[in-house]
Amino acid sequence: MVAKLPDHIPFPSICSAVLSALGSLLSQVIERSQKEPESPKSLDLSRPLRFAIYSFLFTGPLSHYFYLYLEQLIPSTVPFAMIKRLLLDRLIIAPAFLLLFFFVMNLLEGKDFSTFAKKIKNGYWTALKMNWKVWTPFQFINVNYVPMQFRVLFGNLIALFWFAYLATIRK
């Protein structure tokens, strides 16, 4: 008998939270292995906790509903559906999602708006370009070939490494 989560516990949110927290931990392990002088001796558990909170509240649910809506908005029968889905994700959703990430993380860190503005100025464009480089092939596969019920999970597996990257550039 396979255990089933209660209906009121959203699986995409839990999966997103766990994998993003692991990505944050992975970034700390990478930092420590590179022996950066300013990296702390012990792991900072508040960082993965912030990533978990962000992903539980935003990444999991928003991704779930985005993929559902995408199927209705651009069904596979629409001409050039594969390209249209990818362009919508890469040019509209990805920049907005990344901005949301920077904003929520700034709030969770207890920082003020000037710190947010500085992080956007110094890191947003770099992160967005890297997002386009890393995520575009995976999202093409995800929005066009991965069955609907596995899209969030597929994205979360890729996000494990993406969140490690984001955690590193957010320092």
C-alpha positions in Angstrom: 0.0 0.0 0.0 1.4 3.4 -1.1 1.0 6.3 1.4 -1.0 9.1 -0.1 -0.7 12.7 1.1 -3.9 14.3 2.5 -5.8 16.3 -0.1 -5.2 19.5 1.8 -1.4 19.2 1.6 -0.3 20.5 -1.9 2.3 18.1 -3.3 3.8 20.6 -5.8 4.4 23.0 -2.9 6.0 20.4 -0.7 8.2 19.1 -3.5 9.2 22.7 -4.4 10.1 23.6 -0.8 12.2 20.5 -0.2 14.1 20.7 -3.5 14.8 24.5 -3.3 16.0 24.1 0.3 18.3 21.4 -0.9 19.5 23.7 -3.7 20.3 26.4 -1.1 22.2 23.8 1.0 24.1 22.7 -2.1 25.2 26.3 -2.8 26.6 26.5 0.7 28.5 23.2 0.3 29.9 24.5 -3.0 30.9 27.8 -1.4 32.7 25.9 1.4 34.4 23.5 -1.0 35.8 26.5 -2.9 37.1 27.7 0.5 36.0 31.3 0.2 37.5 33.2 3.1 34.2 34.9 3.9 32.0 31.8 3.8 30.9 30.6 7.2 32.3 27.5 8.9 28.9 26.0 9.6 25.8 25.8 7.4 23.4 28.7 7.6 20.0 27.0 8.0 18.1 30.2 7.6 19.0 30.4 3.9 17.4 27.0 3.0 14.5 27.8 5.2 13.8 31.0 3.2 14.1 29.1 0.0 11.7 26.5 1.3 9.2 29.2 2.3 9.4 30.9 -1.0 9.0 27.7 -3.0 6.2 26.4 -0.8 4.2 29.6 -1.1 5.1 30.6 -4.7 7.1 28.2 -6.9 4.9 25.1 -6.3 1.5 26.7 -6.5 2.3 29.2 -9.3 4.0 26.6 -11.4 1.1 24.2 -11.0 -1.5 26.7 -12.1 0.7 28.1 -14.9 1.0 24.7 -16.5 -2.7 24.1 -16.2 -3.5 27.5 -17.7 -0.9 27.1 -20.4 -2.7 23.9 -21.7 -5.9 25.9 -22.0 -4.3 29.0 -23.4 -2.2 27.3 -26.0 -3.5 23.8 -26.7 -1.2 21.5 -28.7 -3.6 21.9 -31.7 -2.7 25.6 -32.1 -0.3 26.3 -35.0 3.3 26.7 -33.6 2.0 25.8 -30.1 5.5 24.5 -29.1 7.2 27.8 -29.9 4.3 29.9 -28.5 4.4 28.0 -25.2 8.1 28.4 -24.9 8.1 32.1 -25.8 5.3 32.8 -23.2 7.3 31.1 -20.5 10.7 32.6 -21.4 9.7 36.2 -22.2 6.8 36.8 -19.7 6.8 34.2 -16.9 10.5 33.8 -16.4 11.3 37.5 -15.9 8.3 38.0 -13.6 9.1 34.9 -11.6 12.7 36.0 -11.1 11.6 39.4 -10.0 9.2 37.8 -7.6 12.0 35.7 -6.3 14.2 38.7 -5.6 11.4 40.6 -4.0 10.2 37.8 -1.7 13.7 36.8 -0.6 14.4 40.4 0.2 11.3 40.5 2.4 12.2 37.1 4.1 15.7 38.5 4.8 14.1 41.5 6.5 15.8 43.9 4.1 14.5 47.3 3.0 13.5 48.5 -0.4 16.8 50.2 -1.2 18.6 46.8 -0.7 16.0 45.2 -3.0 16.7 47.9 -5.6 20.4 47.4 -5.3 20.1 43.6 -5.7 17.9 44.1 -8.8 20.4 46.5 -10.3 23.4 44.3 -9.6 22.0 40.8 -10.1 18.7 40.6 -11.9 19.9 41.0 -15.5 22.7 38.5 -14.9 20.4 36.0 -13.3 17.8 36.5 -16.1 20.3 35.9 -18.9 21.5 32.8 -17.0 17.9 31.7 -16.6 17.3 31.9 -20.3 20.5 29.9 -21.0 19.9 27.2 -18.5 16.1 26.9 -18.5 15.2 27.3 -22.2 16.0 23.8 -23.3 14.5 22.2 -20.2 11.3 24.3 -20.5 10.9 23.4 -24.1 10.9 19.8 -23.1 8.7 20.4 -20.1 5.9 22.5 -21.7 5.8 20.3 -24.8 6.6 16.7 -23.9 6.4 16.1 -20.2 2.9 14.9 -19.1 1.0 17.6 -17.2 1.1 15.8 -13.9 4.9 15.6 -13.9 5.7 19.2 -15.1 6.1 20.7 -11.7 8.3 17.8 -10.5 10.4 18.0 -13.7 10.9 21.7 -13.2 11.7 21.2 -9.5 14.4 18.7 -10.3 16.1 21.2 -12.6 15.4 24.0 -10.0 17.5 22.1 -7.4 20.6 23.3 -9.3 19.0 26.6 -10.4 18.3 27.5 -6.7 21.9 26.6 -5.9 23.0 29.1 -8.5 20.5 31.8 -7.2 21.5 31.3 -3.6 25.1 31.8 -4.6 24.5 35.1 -6.6 22.2 36.5 -3.9 25.0 36.7 -1.3 
